[in-house]
Amino acid sequence: MGTIESYCPGCFHEKGTAPICPTCGYDERSRTSPIALPPRSLLRDNYLVGRVLGRPGGFGITYLGYDLSLETRVAIKEYLPRDLAGRDDDHRTVVLHSQDDTESFTYGLEQFLKEARTLAKFNHPRVVRVRTFFQENATAYLVMDYIEGISLAEFLERLDRPLTEQQALDVMMPILDGVGVVHSQGFLHRDIKPQNIYLTAARQPILLDFGAARLAMGEKSRSLSVILTPGFAPYEQYHRRGEQGPWTDIYACAATLYYMVTRQVPPDALEREKGDTLTPPDSTQPGLSPHFCRAILRALATEPASRPRSIAEFQLQLRGLSVAPAAESDPTLAIPAPVKVPERITDTGASATLAIAPPPPTATRRSWVPLAVGSAAAVLLAAAAVVGYWMFQPATDDSRRTDNPVVASPAAESQPAVTSADDDAKPVPPPPVAAAAADPIRPAAPAAGDASDAAATPPAPVTAPAVRTTQPAAPPPITPATDTAPAPKEASARREPLRLSEPELRTRLREYMPPPHVRQRIRSLTRFVKTSCLVPIELLVDETGAVVRATPQPSPCPPNVAMIYAEAARHWRFDPTHAPDGSAVPVIGVVHIPFPPPEKDVPDGTRPLPRR
């Protein structure tokens, strides 16, 4: 291994003393951002800082990095809100522009660290893996896997034609699986678009840049910053009190699908609110399936209540299936419409940033779940010819030998009970492809990667930096029953889940015993949360009676209550449910758990839940 000075900051290959790297062409004499760390800065005595990836953002900077211990490239994100802070004279330490910015900077730093802790808990091939995070230079850093690839936006620009329906589904279905996992933990992405979807060298689609996911789903906080991309942002993101939820990301996913199959960005949601000017995708691409187009148009509805309420439902509709209606309806399951207020953001460019003033201070209470998922992902764009080859050619053993770790795709999540969609919405097979250059971009099977958790040591208490005296300058896609698809492991693909009413589910409840730490958190909620409500949780139970998925549904309950209740419900046990032929079948249904519990020891596991 050479000296630090021999490494090129542009690619971290050894280049000697030459000013221009013979490998990547990086010129050390070129100007660098004055706010960025100097090239070859050393963090934690282990991470070497390289060139800035992309452009410095308003909240932070992402660098190409090098792990000296493991001798591998990484991506390093630095928390640095440029409106509040800059660099000291040593070009490393972060200092505040004004003492008045201390509270805002400290709060943002706390959110950055919470985002890091939350993202480190995810182990999904569609979510970038966090290796570690730490505090240094009066700020914080997040170290992630470095992903090599090409953005979907650039890929489509090079392709210079729309994707077929099947090609678009091959990209979006794995992304939806990843988004569904994020939603199941109570978080939103809030900035899904072609620029944030990357295709790796092994043709694996990955959703990057969680920098817009600042807050937990529906959680109110002192401030909120949301990145808006006109055409991909729904109407509720433009307003201060717009009700956001899974439907917000579903709109962006549908807009991305629309762009993939039409090569046209949907009209801005603000303009559509005045008068809907959205052109159906099959008007320009007549080969698209009717059910596919209807699913996209439903998900692009300006009113959130008209969109699918979950990622699973949207996936079913894209495949020409629909969720079977529940035996009983409940008003708490209705998706709240956005609250329309006169304040709105007027876009003046490709993207806009909405900054919401903090509300009046409220009584302090402990937060029981991480507030947000956040990360900015770094991508090295490979040479055009090489990437184009990998994107269009069939996968081979060699094509899966990439430098970046690739996590093996988990089994597909089982879906709710489904019925055939409209009679005229039968799935239409994708049109045949004539040339090799137009082969569907199906992802290659990934190699098993390191799925270990991030080894992050809890950081020291957050402190604000000094004040400057002078201001500086996939899983298999869901297919109709007539098609053949690999059987998911989460719930049997041999039998569709049977939807049960709440009383039927509760009569089968046999054991409710969450782990002690979950029970303690539930008991603590009654001391810190002064409200009462029914928490609706959708349960998916396998043939053995074990809960394989517990998903909070929209409700007036505080998000932290809903998420802790969902975590507890994953430990429930039910008596197996049998079909008329005697075989065990998976079931799905919604139960409502009262909060606060009617008695002190309920629902901490000492007795069954009361019947409704």
C-alpha positions in Angstrom: 0.0 0.0 0.0 1.3 3.4 -1.0 1.4 6.6 1.0 -1.7 8.7 1.4 -0.2 11.3 -1.0 0.1 8.7 -3.7 -3.6 8.0 -3.8 -5.8 9.9 -6.4 -8.7 11.7 -4.7 -10.8 11.0 -7.8 -10.6 7.2 -7.8 -8.2 6.2 -5.0 -5.9 4.3 -7.4 -2.2 4.9 -6.8 -0.9 7.5 -9.3 2.4 8.6 -7.8 3.3 12.3 -8.0 1.7 13.0 -11.4 -0.8 15.9 -11.1 -3.3 14.2 -13.5 -4.4 10.7 -12.6 -3.8 8.2 -15.5 -6.7 6.1 -14.4 -9.6 8.5 -14.0 -8.2 11.8 -15.4 -8.7 13.7 -12.1 -6.6 16.9 -12.1 -5.4 18.0 -8.7 -4.7 21.5 -10.0 -8.5 22.0 -10.7 -10.4 24.2 -8.4 -12.4 22.6 -5.5 -15.3 23.8 -3.5 -14.1 26.2 -0.8 -16.7 24.7 1.6 -15.6 21.1 1.1 -13.0 19.3 3.1 -9.5 19.4 1.4 -8.7 16.3 -0.6 -6.9 13.6 1.4 -8.3 14.8 4.7 -8.3 12.0 7.2 -11.3 11.2 9.4 -11.2 9.0 12.4 -7.6 8.1 11.4 -9.1 5.7 8.9 -11.2 7.3 6.3 -9.5 9.3 3.5 -11.6 12.0 1.9 -11.6 12.3 -1.9 -13.5 14.4 -4.4 -17.0 15.7 -3.9 -19.6 13.5 -5.5 -22.1 15.6 -7.4 -22.6 19.1 -6.1 -22.6 20.2 -2.4 -26.2 20.3 -1.2 -27.9 22.7 1.1 -27.8 20.2 4.0 -24.5 18.5 3.5 -21.7 17.3 1.2 -21.0 13.7 0.0 -17.5 12.7 -0.8 -15.8 9.7 -2.4 -13.9 8.1 0.5 -11.4 5.3 1.1 -11.4 2.9 4.1 -7.7 2.5 4.8 -8.3 -0.6 7.0 -10.4 -2.5 4.6 -8.8 -0.9 1.5 -12.1 -0.2 -0.2 -13.9 2.8 -1.4 -16.8 4.2 0.5 -19.2 7.2 0.4 -18.9 9.8 3.2 -21.7 12.3 3.9 -20.9 15.3 6.0 -23.6 17.3 7.8 -23.0 20.9 6.8 -26.1 23.2 6.3 -24.5 26.1 4.4 -27.1 28.6 5.5 -26.0 28.1 9.1 -22.3 27.2 9.1 -19.1 27.2 7.2 -15.4 26.3 7.6 -12.9 27.7 10.0 -9.5 28.9 9.0 -8.1 25.4 9.3 -10.5 24.3 6.4 -11.8 21.4 8.5 -13.7 22.6 11.6 -17.3 23.6 11.1 -18.2 27.0 12.7 -21.6 28.8 12.9 -22.3 32.0 11.1 -24.1 33.4 14.1 -24.9 32.5 17.6 -28.6 32.7 16.7 -28.1 29.6 14.5 -27.0 27.4 17.4 -30.5 25.9 18.1 -31.2 25.2 14.4 -27.8 23.7 13.8 -27.9 21.5 16.9 -31.4 20.2 16.0 -30.4 19.4 12.5 -27.3 17.6 13.7 -29.5 15.5 16.0 -31.7 14.6 13.1 -28.7 13.7 11.0 -27.5 11.2 13.7 -31.0 9.8 14.1 -31.2 9.3 10.4 -27.8 7.5 10.5 -29.0 5.2 13.3 -32.2 4.4 11.5 -30.6 3.7 8.1 -28.1 1.4 9.8 -30.9 -0.8 10.9 -32.1 -1.5 7.4 -30.7 -4.6 5.6 -32.3 -4.5 2.2 -30.8 -4.7 -1.2 -32.7 -1.6 -2.3 -31.4 0.5 0.6 -27.8 1.7 0.8 -26.0 0.1 3.7 -24.5 2.3 6.4 -21.1 1.1 7.7 -20.7 3.6 10.6 -21.2 7.2 11.7 -19.3 9.5 14.0 -18.8 13.1 15.1 -15.7 15.0 14.3 -14.8 18.6 13.3 -17.8 19.9 15.2 -20.1 18.1 12.9 -21.1 14.5 12.0 -20.3 12.0 9.2 -22.1 9.0 7.7 -20.0 6.3 6.0 -21.9 4.2 3.5 -21.3 1.6 0.8 -20.1 3.2 -2.4 -22.4 2.2 -5.3 -21.1 2.3 -8.9 -23.8 2.7 -11.5 -25.8 5.0 -13.7 -28.9 6.8 -12.8 -32.2 5.8 -14.4 -32.5 9.3 -15.8 -29.1 9.1 -17.6 -29.9 5.6 -18.8 -33.1 6.7 -20.4 -31.4 9.7 -21.9 -28.8 7.3 -23.5 -31.5 4.9 -24.6 -33.4 7.7 -26.3 -36.7 5.8 -26.3 -39.4 4.9 -23.8 -39.2 1.6 -22.0 -41.7 -1.2 -22.6 -44.2 -2.0 -19.9 -42.3 -5.1 -18.8 -39.0 -3.2 -18.8 -40.5 -0.5 -16.6 -41.9 -3.1 -14.2 -38.5 -4.8 -14.0 -37.0 -1.6 -12.7 -39.8 -0.4 -10.5 -41.1 -3.6 -8.8 -37.8 -4.1 -6.9 -37.8 -0.4 -6.0 -41.3 -0.7 -4.7 -40.3 -3.7 -2.5 -37.6 -1.5 -0.9 -40.0 1.5 -0.5 -42.5 -0.9 1.1 -39.9 -2.0 3.7 -39.1 1.7 4.5 -42.8 2.4 4.9 -43.2 -0.6 7.2 -40.8 1.1 9.6 -42.8 4.3 9.5 -40.5 6.4 7.2 -40.9 8.1 3.9 -38.4 8.9 1.1 -40.2 12.0 -0.2 -38.0 12.5 -3.3 -38.4 9.4 -5.6 -37.5 10.2 -9.2 -35.4 8.8 -12.0 -32.3 10.7 -10.8 -32.5 8.9 -7.5 -32.8 5.4 -8.9 -29.6 3.8 -10.0 -28.8 0.7 -12.0 -25.6 -1.0 -10.9 -23.2 -2.8 -13.1 -25.1 -6.0 -12.3 -28.3 -4.2 -13.4 -29.7 -4.1 -9.9 -32.0 -1.1 -9.4 -31.3 0.7 -6.1 -33.1 3.7 -4.6 -30.6 6.3 -3.3 -30.5 9.7 -1.7 -32.7 9.5 1.4 -31.6 13.1 2.2 -35.2 14.3 1.7 -36.5 11.8 4.3 -36.1 14.1 7.3 -38.9 13.0 9.5 -40.8 9.9 10.5 -44.2 9.4 8.8 -46.6 12.0 10.0 -44.4 13.1 12.8 -44.6 16.8 13.7 -41.4 18.6 14.6 -39.8 21.9 15.1 -38.8 22.3 11.4 -39.3 20.5 8.2 -37.2 20.6 5.0 -38.6 18.8 2.0 -36.9 18.7 -1.4 -39.5 19.1 -4.2 -39.1 18.0 -7.8 -41.9 19.4 -9.9 -43.7 16.6 -11.8 -42.7 14.0 -9.3 -43.9 15.7 -6.1 -47.6 15.4 -5.2 -49.8 18.3 -4.3 -49.6 17.8 -0.5 -45.8 18.3 -0.5 -46.3 21.9 -1.6 -48.2 22.9 1.6 -47.2 23.4 5.2 -49.8 21.1 6.6 -50.2 18.7 3.7 -51.0 15.2 5.1 -48.1 13.0 3.9 -47.9 9.2 4.0 -47.3 6.2 1.8 -49.5 7.8 -0.8 -46.9 10.6 -1.2 -44.2 8.1 -2.3 -46.7 6.2 -4.4 -47.4 9.3 -6.4 -43.7 9.8 -7.1 -43.2 6.1 -8.0 -46.2 6.4 -10.4 -44.7 9.6 -11.9 -41.4 7.8 -12.4 -43.2 4.9 -14.2 -45.1 7.4 -16.3 -41.8 9.0 -17.3 -40.2 5.6 -18.1 -43.0 4.5 -20.6 -43.7 7.9 -22.1 -40.4 9.9 -21.7 -42.5 12.8 -20.6 -42.5 14.3 -17.1 -46.0 14.5 -15.7 -47.5 18.0 -15.3 -46.7 19.9 -12.1 -49.1 19.0 -9.3 -49.9 22.7 -8.7 -50.9 23.1 -12.3 -53.0 19.9 -12.2 -54.9 21.2 -9.2 -56.1 24.1 -11.3 -57.2 21.8 -14.1 -55.9 18.3 -14.6 -53.9 18.1 -17.8 -52.4 14.7 -17.4 -52.4 12.7 -20.6 -53.0 9.0 -20.2 -49.8 7.1 -21.0 -51.5 4.8 -23.6 -52.4 7.8 -25.7 -48.8 8.1 -26.8 -47.8 4.4 -26.2 -50.8 2.3 -27.4 -49.1 -1.0 -26.6 -49.5 -0.5 -22.8 -51.9 -2.7 -20.9 -55.2 -1.0 -19.8 -54.8 -2.1 -16.2 -51.2 -0.8 -16.1 -52.3 2.6 -17.3 -55.2 2.7 -14.9 -52.9 1.9 -12.0 -50.6 4.7 -12.9 -53.4 7.2 -13.3 -54.9 6.2 -9.9 -51.6 6.6 -8.2 -51.2 10.0 -9.8 -54.5 11.3 -8.5 -54.2 14.8 -7.1 -56.3 13.8 -4.0 -54.4 11.4 -1.7 -57.6 9.6 -0.8 -57.9 8.5 -4.4 -54.5 6.8 -4.6 -53.6 3.3 -3.4 -53.1 3.3 0.4 -50.1 1.0 0.4 -47.2 -0.1 -1.8 -48.6 -3.7 -1.9 -51.9 -2.4 -3.2 -50.2 -0.4 -5.9 -48.0 -3.4 -7.0 -51.2 -5.5 -7.3 -52.9 -2.9 -9.4 -49.9 -2.7 -11.7 -50.2 -6.4 -12.3 -53.9 -6.3 -13.0 -54.9 -7.5 -9.5 -56.9 -5.7 -6.8 -57.1 -6.0 -3.1 -60.2 -7.8 -1.8 -62.4 -5.5 0.2 -62.4 -6.1 4.0 -65.5 -7.5 5.6 -65.9 -4.5 7.8 -65.0 -0.9 7.1 -63.7 1.5 9.6 -63.3 5.3 9.3 -59.9 5.3 10.9 -58.6 3.5 7.8 -59.4 6.3 5.5 -56.5 8.2 4.1 -56.7 11.8 5.2 -56.8 14.4 2.5 -54.2 17.2 2.5 -55.1 20.3 4.4 -55.1 23.1 1.9 -53.6 26.3 3.1 -52.9 29.5 1.2 -49.2 29.3 1.6 -47.5 27.5 -1.3 -44.2 27.2 -3.0 -43.7 28.7 -6.4 -41.1 26.7 -8.4 -38.5 28.6 -10.3 -36.2 25.8 -11.4 -35.7 22.1 -11.7 -36.3 21.6 -8.0 -37.3 23.7 -5.1 -36.8 23.6 -1.3 -39.7 24.1 1.1 -38.6 25.4 4.5 -41.3 25.4 7.2 -40.9 27.7 10.2 -40.9 25.9 13.6 -44.2 25.8 15.5 -44.4 27.1 19.1 -42.5 25.1 21.7 -44.4 22.2 23.2 -43.8 20.1 26.3 -40.8 17.8 25.9 -41.5 14.1 25.6 -39.2 11.3 24.8 -39.2 10.0 21.2 -39.5 6.3 21.0 -38.7 5.7 17.3 -36.1 7.3 15.1 -37.6 10.3 13.4 -36.3 9.8 9.9 -34.3 7.9 7.4 -31.6 9.9 5.7 -28.7 9.4 3.5 -27.2 10.8 0.4 -25.8 8.1 -1.9 -22.7 8.4 -4.0 -22.4 7.1 -7.5 -19.5 6.8 -9.9 -20.8 7.0 -13.5 -19.0 4.3 -15.4 -17.8 4.9 -19.0 -20.7 5.1 -21.4 -19.7 2.2 -23.6 -19.1 -0.1 -20.7 -22.2 0.8 -18.8 -24.3 0.6 -21.9 -23.0 -2.9 -22.5 -23.8 -4.1 -19.0 -27.3 -2.5 -19.1 -28.3 -4.2 -22.3 -26.5 -7.5 -22.4 -27.6 -10.7 -20.6 -26.0 -11.3 -17.2 -23.0 -13.7 -17.0 -21.0 -14.9 -14.1 -18.4 -12.2 -14.8 -21.1 -9.5 -14.8 -21.8 -10.1 -11.2 -18.2 -9.5 -10.1 -18.4 -5.9 -9.0 -16.4 -4.0 -6.6 -19.3 -2.8 -4.6 -21.0 -5.1 -2.1 -24.3 -6.5 -3.4 -26.7 -7.8 -0.8 -28.6 -10.9 -1.8 -32.3 -10.1 -2.5 -34.6 -11.4 0.2 -37.7 -13.4 -0.4 -40.6 -11.5 -1.7 -43.1 -10.2 0.8 -46.5 -11.9 0.6 -49.3 -9.8 -0.6 -52.9 -9.1 0.7 -55.7 -11.3 -0.6 -56.3 -10.4 -4.2 -59.1 -10.8 -6.8 -59.1 -10.3 -10.5 -59.2 -6.7 -11.6 -61.7 -5.4 -14.1 -62.6 -7.8 -16.9 -61.1 -5.7 -19.5 -57.9 -5.3 -17.5 -56.4 -8.7 -18.2 -52.6 -8.6 -18.3 -51.1 -8.2 -21.7 -47.7 -9.8 -22.3 -44.9 -7.3 -23.1 -44.2 -6.8 -26.8 -41.4 -8.9 -28.3 -38.0 -7.4 -28.5 -36.3 -7.5 -31.8 -32.7 -6.5 -31.1 -30.3 -7.4 -28.4 -29.8 -3.7 -27.6 -33.5 -3.5 -26.6 -33.6 -6.6 -24.3 -35.6 -6.0 -21.1 -33.3 -4.7 -18.3 -34.1 -7.5 -15.9 -31.8 -7.4 -12.9 -29.2 -10.1 -12.7 -29.2 -12.3 -9.6 -27.1 -10.6 -7.0 -24.2 -12.2 -5.3 -24.5 -12.6 -1.5 -23.0 -9.6 0.2 -22.1 -8.7 3.7 -25.4 -8.3 5.6 -23.8 -7.4 8.9 -25.1 -4.5 10.8 -23.2 -1.2 10.8 -20.7 -1.1 13.6 -21.6 2.2 14.9 -20.6 3.3 18.4 -23.2 5.7 20.0 -21.8 9.2 19.5 -21.0 11.7 22.2 -23.7 14.2 23.1 -24.4 16.7 20.4 -22.8 20.1 20.8 -23.0 23.1 18.6 -19.8 24.3 17.0 -18.1 27.6 17.7 -19.4 30.8 16.2 -17.2 32.5 13.6 -16.5 36.1 14.3 -16.5 37.0 10.6 -18.9 35.4 8.1 -17.2 33.2 5.4 -17.9 33.1 1.8 -35.6 -8.2 -6.4 -37.7 -10.0 -5.3 -39.9 -11.7 -8.1 -42.6 -9.3 -9.4 -46.2 -9.9 -8.5 -47.9 -11.7 -11.4 -51.4 -12.9 -12.1 -52.4 -16.4 -11.1 -52.0 -17.6 -14.6 -48.3 -16.8 -14.6 -45.6 -18.8 -12.9 -43.4 -17.1 -10.4 -41.0 -18.2 -7.7 -42.8 -18.9 -4.4 -42.1 -16.2 -1.7 -40.9 -17.4 1.7 -42.8 -14.9 3.8 -46.2 -16.4 3.0 -47.1 -19.3 0.8 -47.6 -18.5 -2.8 -49.6 -21.7 -3.1 -52.5 -20.1 -1.3 -53.6 -16.5 -1.5 -54.0 -14.8 2.0 -57.6 -15.1 3.2 -58.9 -11.8 4.5 -60.6 -12.1 7.9 -62.7 -9.6 9.8 -61.4 -8.2 13.1 -63.6 -10.5 15.2 -62.5 -13.5 13.3 -58.9 -12.6 13.8 -59.3 -12.0 17.5 -60.9 -15.3 18.1 -57.8 -16.9 16.7 -55.4 -14.9 18.9 -53.6 -17.4 21.1 -50.5 -15.6 22.5 -49.5 -12.0 22.9 -46.1 -11.7 24.5 -43.8 -9.0 23.1 -40.2 -8.9 24.3 -39.6 -7.1 27.7 -38.1 -4.0 26.1 -41.1 -3.5 23.8 -43.5 -4.0 26.8 -41.6 -1.4 28.7 -41.8 1.1 25.8 -45.6 0.5 25.6 -46.0 1.1 29.3 -43.9 4.3 29.0 -46.1 5.6 26.3 -49.0 6.1 28.7 -46.8 8.5 30.8 -45.6 10.6 27.9 -48.4 10.6 25.3 -51.6 12.3 26.5 -54.2 11.1 24.0 -56.5 8.2 23.4 -57.3 6.5 20.1 -57.6 3.2 18.4 -54.4 2.1 16.6 -55.2 0.1 13.4 -52.6 -2.5 12.5 -52.8 -4.7 9.4 -51.5 -8.2 10.1 -50.3 -10.8 7.7 -50.3 -14.3 9.4 -48.7 -17.3 7.8 -50.1 -20.9 7.9 -48.5 -21.6 11.3 -50.2 -18.7 13.0 -47.0 -16.5 13.1 -47.3 -12.8 12.2 -45.0 -12.1 9.3 -46.0 -8.5 8.8 -47.6 -5.9 11.0 -48.2 -2.5 9.3 -49.7 0.6 10.9 -52.6 2.0 9.0 -53.4 5.7 8.7 -55.0 7.0 11.9 -55.2 10.0 14.3 -52.8 8.1 16.7 -49.3 9.5 17.2 -46.8 7.8 14.8 -44.6 6.6 17.7 -47.5 4.8 19.3 -48.5 3.1 16.0 -44.9 2.0 15.3 -44.4 0.5 18.8 -47.7 -1.2 18.7 -46.8 -2.7 15.3 -43.5 -3.9 16.7 -45.3 -5.6 19.5 -47.9 -7.1 17.2 -45.1 -8.9 15.2 -44.7 -11.2 18.3 -48.4 -12.3 18.3 -49.3 -15.9 17.7 -52.6 -17.1 16.2 -54.2 -20.5 15.8 -53.7 -21.7 12.2 -56.6 -21.0 9.8 -57.8 -23.8 7.6 -59.5 -23.7 4.2 -62.6 -25.9 3.6 -60.3 -28.6 2.3 -58.5 -28.7 5.6 -55.2 -27.2 4.5 -53.7 -24.3 6.4 -53.8 -20.9 4.7 -52.3 -17.5 5.4 -54.7 -14.7 6.5 -54.7 -11.0 6.5 -56.8 -8.4 8.4 -56.8 -5.3 10.5 -57.1 -5.1 14.3 -57.6 -2.0 16.4 -55.6 -1.8 19.6 -56.8 0.8 22.1 -54.4 3.4 23.4 -54.0 4.0 26.3 -54.6 0.4 27.4 -57.8 -0.1 29.3 -55.7 -1.7 32.2 -52.1 -1.1 33.3 -51.0 -4.7 32.3 -52.7 -4.6 28.9 -51.2 -4.8 26.3 -47.8 -5.6 27.9 -48.4 -9.3 27.5 -49.9 -10.5 30.8 -53.4 -11.1 29.5 -55.2 -11.3 26.1 -56.3 -8.1 24.5 -59.9 -7.1 25.1 -62.4 -7.7 22.4 -63.8 -4.7 20.6 
